[in-house]
């Protein structure tokens, strides 16, 4: 089975290296390289690749989240993110949208190829090995709490905004402390800020 791939990446050296490396594989066919988000989307609809290898920060996009949403509307396509963005906030949100894999740009081309083969065999939610030590499955509700904590909001403020009780928010924070191996509210706030939840705009 041949895997057709469209690369959407604005860093020319990275794009060229990927295209060359992927083209050497007998079962992978590179349909093209695009350096702009809108051009990439138009080409994807025209060429109908099996997989789009997509950078998260591209000219012509309104931000990573809206760009990923638009690419996921291409019929039959599987999305593999290829990005230097390693903050957990971004990764959690992008994976929750239904992309097939999230790979860091530090990966070898051979790893990208293996990941695409896994994706074509039905694998979902693949992430780079480098990320796995820090990665914890955080629910959408917990993400919202982390965003508010990262912005300096108190339990009661969070409860008011989410139309719930301060006790419920406190319980969610206790669950997050256990999940992340932290010991205090202050550590949780610091973790949220460090991992990009405080200024999450995807």
SVG drawing of the C-alpha trace seen along z (x, -y; Angstrom):
<svg xmlns="http://www.w3.org/2000/svg" viewBox="-23 -36 41 38">
<polyline fill="none" stroke="black" stroke-width="0.4" points="0.0,0.0 1.4,-3.4 1.0,-6.3 0.4,-9.7 1.7,-12.7 1.3,-16.5 3.9,-18.5 2.8,-21.9 5.9,-23.5 7.2,-27.0 10.9,-26.3 12.4,-25.5 15.3,-23.4 13.0,-21.3 10.5,-20.9 13.2,-19.9 14.8,-17.4 11.4,-15.8 10.5,-15.6 13.8,-14.0 13.8,-11.6 10.2,-10.5 10.6,-10.1 13.3,-7.5 10.7,-5.1 9.1,-2.7 5.7,-2.9 5.5,-6.7 4.7,-9.2 5.2,-13.0 2.5,-14.8 3.9,-18.3 5.2,-20.9 3.3,-24.0 4.7,-26.9 1.4,-28.7 -1.6,-27.5 -4.2,-28.5 -2.3,-27.2 -1.8,-23.9 -5.5,-23.6 -6.4,-24.2 -3.8,-21.7 -5.0,-19.2 -8.6,-19.4 -7.3,-19.1 -4.8,-16.3 -6.6,-14.3 -3.5,-12.9 -3.7,-10.1 -1.7,-12.1 -1.0,-15.8 2.3,-16.5 1.5,-19.9 3.5,-22.5 1.5,-24.4 2.9,-27.9 2.4,-28.9 1.9,-32.1 -1.7,-32.6 -3.2,-30.9 -5.5,-32.4 -3.7,-30.4 -3.0,-26.7 -6.4,-25.6 -8.5,-27.2 -5.9,-25.9 -6.1,-22.3 -9.9,-22.5 -9.9,-23.6 -7.5,-20.8 -9.6,-18.2 -12.5,-19.1 -10.6,-17.6 -12.4,-14.3 -10.5,-11.1 -7.3,-12.9 -5.2,-11.9 -3.3,-14.8 0.2,-14.3 1.5,-17.5 5.2,-18.2 6.1,-21.0 8.8,-22.5 6.0,-23.5 6.5,-21.4 4.3,-23.1 1.8,-20.6 -1.1,-23.1 -0.7,-23.1 -0.2,-19.4 -3.2,-18.5 -5.5,-20.8 -4.3,-19.8 -4.5,-16.0 -8.0,-16.4 -9.2,-17.7 -8.6,-14.4 -5.2,-14.6 -3.5,-11.2 0.0,-12.1 2.0,-14.9 5.8,-14.7 8.5,-17.1 10.8,-18.5 13.8,-16.8 12.5,-13.5 14.4,-11.5 12.8,-11.0 12.7,-7.3 10.5,-7.9 8.1,-10.1 7.8,-7.3 7.1,-4.7 4.5,-7.0 2.7,-7.5 2.6,-3.7 1.1,-3.3 -1.5,-6.0 -2.5,-4.3 -3.1,-1.2 -5.5,-3.0 -3.2,-4.3 -4.4,-7.5 -2.8,-9.9 0.8,-9.0 3.3,-11.5 7.1,-11.8 9.0,-9.7 10.6,-12.9 7.2,-14.1 6.0,-11.0 7.7,-11.6 5.8,-14.9 2.6,-13.9 -0.4,-13.2 -4.0,-12.8 -5.8,-15.9 -9.5,-16.2 -11.0,-19.3 -12.5,-20.3 -9.1,-20.1 -7.6,-22.1 -10.0,-24.9 -9.1,-24.9 -5.4,-25.0 -5.9,-27.9 -7.7,-29.9 -5.2,-28.9 -2.4,-30.0 -4.0,-33.4 -4.0,-33.9 -7.6,-33.2 -8.7,-32.0 -10.9,-28.9 -14.0,-31.0 -13.4,-33.0 -13.0,-29.8 -16.1,-28.4 -18.1,-31.5 -16.9,-31.5 -17.6,-27.8 -20.9,-28.0 -19.9,-25.4 -18.8,-25.4 -15.4,-26.2 -15.4,-22.7 -15.7,-21.2 -12.8,-23.3 -10.7,-22.3 -11.5,-18.6 -10.4,-19.0 -7.2,-20.6 -6.5,-17.8 -7.0,-15.3 -4.5,-17.3 -2.0,-17.3 -2.1,-13.5 -2.0,-13.1 1.0,-15.5 2.9,-14.4 2.7,-17.8 2.1,-18.7 0.6,-22.1 -1.7,-24.7 1.3,-26.9 3.2,-24.1 0.1,-23.5 -0.1,-27.1 3.6,-27.2 3.2,-24.0 0.2,-25.6 2.3,-28.7 5.4,-26.8 3.5,-24.6 1.7,-27.4 -1.8,-27.2 -1.7,-30.7 -1.5,-32.3 -3.1,-29.5 -4.3,-31.0 -4.6,-28.2"/>
</svg>
